[in-house]
Amino acid sequence: MAIALSAITMLVLIVLFIIKEGLPFIFKIGITDFLLSTDWEPAAGKYGIFPMIAGSLWVTLGAILVGVPLGLAGAVFLSEFIPQWAMKTIKPTIELLAGIPSVVYGFIGVMVLAPLIREYLGGPGLSIMAASIILGIMILPTVMSISIDSIKAVPNSYREGAFALGATHWQTIHMVVIPAARSGIIAGIILGLGRAIGETMAVIMVAGNAVKLPNSPLDSVRTLTANIALEMGYATGMHRQALFATGVVLLIIIMLLNYIAMTAIRDRGKKK
Amino acid sequence: MTVHPRYTQTIAIFVLTLLTVLTLAVLVFIIVFVFGKGLPYISYDFLFAKPEDMGRSGGIFPTLIGTVILPLFAIIIATPLGVGTAVYLTEYTRENRITRIIRFGADCLAGIPSIIFGLFGFIFFVTTLRMGWSIMSGSLTLVFMILPTIIRTSEEAIKAVPYSYREVSFSLGATLWQTVRKVVLPNALPGIVTGIMLSIGRSIGETAAVIFTAGSSLRMPHSIFDSIRTMSVHFYILAREGISNKNAYATAAVLIISILIINLISYWMMNMFIAKKTK
């Protein structure tokens, strides 16, 4: 019984300590100043994280634009159009790739992707676009494997019904199977979203980390996570508290997303 | 104008195939690229020699030790907690408010990004508990990170043990605890080990949570209160500070190989487990 409460105790500990370090700071600076000011100069006592919030949002949005179409297309193709035995080798392969450490993805972004963008599209290379593509690839396995599971969970009788009405395989998929698997697919996308917002090391390496509001996808940005990790090494006093306050904001965003994902998954369970 | 459904079908399948091939190509490219650049530099010396000049030359032996030791300690602590929780959830209670709270805790913990674990580990273990940047702080932080995986996989494994096994054990006069220990857990073992392997894989690849808690010292540690650098952290520092691309690629290759091996073993075990259960 005591052991069983370990997980929730740990969660409480984490939330408590992050909040204890970060929240007083937010109130001292003022919530609006902290969240909406665009000046981040810890040395001058200016702590506005709006550029980082914008950075996280842009990068995550980009990751979704890259990762979701690819992941969904892959999931539909793998679960509907290829034989079982091929599926049985490809799906584990994709999940194995989910195990590649984020630093490796980041490094590939720096070595391969950033030079390509710099050369053909302009800008510094290390940019929203580079980060979006790398994060999109990183969330692919998550989006794909959860979507595959929920597409597989659609009862075959649905498909048979559609076929019997004379629908083609594709009509069946986009009119029957995908709507039926929708909540599972959404849960997968939200989990991917959470992973993209929370990702740190890969983003530090490819996003360029400039503290300013971006004007184009080719501009460099700094995300909330990058802000914490970059300055944690040397921050002290107020500055360190500011980083914990950034952590509080990040934690709240992630908790909200997880809550939505969990509700989506639970609703799917209820419907059956 | 309406397009004949058969044509839309052809177009749809074409697009889907294209996107899937693109996805697989990207994923394969990553592996091939890193191996192509890194494998030629891996040698006995690279693995077992001390790094020199901040990792510019020499080997990666201390980081290899760090990569083994940190997840090992984390597993030693997290396994009893996680399996204990799973046993409690499945054998000792029904669905009620407490189990819901426990599951909620585990689910939330699973979704927290590693940088938050890093922040927490830094303020709690490194600063508040005065453990400093050490193997101890690093492992304890990893425990927080991997616990949800162990709980979830152990729970699934325990649930998969047929109920009749328990009934036979009870009918022989065994207590609940005896049943759990001698019947349920041995039968759920492969599933539990799979969860442990997955957790090891995740710990090995972790950077953000480790760098702020275990530090990044390149020296050989003498006790669990010494700072240590894992392979992922080493790779990150080599790559980010542009110390040595050659050694960075080689370290990445070793890192990916270790993780692939561990994940492959866990897949193999999971399949064995499922095959046994469905027989």
Interface residues (C-beta under 8 A of the other chain):
Chain A: M1 I3 A4 L5 S6 A7 I8 T9 M10 L11 V12 L13 I14 F17 I18 E21 P69 L70 G71 A73 G74 V76 F77 L78 F81 I90 P92 T93 I94 E95 L96 L97 G99 I100 P101 S102 V103 V104 Y105 G106 F107 I108 V110 M111 V112 I137 L140 M144 A167 T168 H169 W170 Q171 I173 H174 L191 G194 R195 I197 G198 E199 T200 M201 I204 M205 T225 I228 A229 M232 L243 F244 G247 L250 L251 I254 M255 L257 N258 A261 M262
Chain B: P5 R6 T8 Q9 A12 I13 V15 L16 T17 L19 T20 L22 T23 L24 V26 L27 I30 I31 F33 V34 P80 L81 G84 T85 Y88 L89 Y92 I98 I101 I102 F104 G105 A106 D107 C108 L109 G111 I112 P113 S114 I115 I116 F117 G118 L119 F120 F122 I123 F124 T128 F144 L147 P148 I151 G201 R202 I204 G205 E206 T207 A208 I211 F212 S232 F235 Y236 A239 R240 N245 A248 A252 L255 I256 I259 L260 I262 N263 L264 Y267
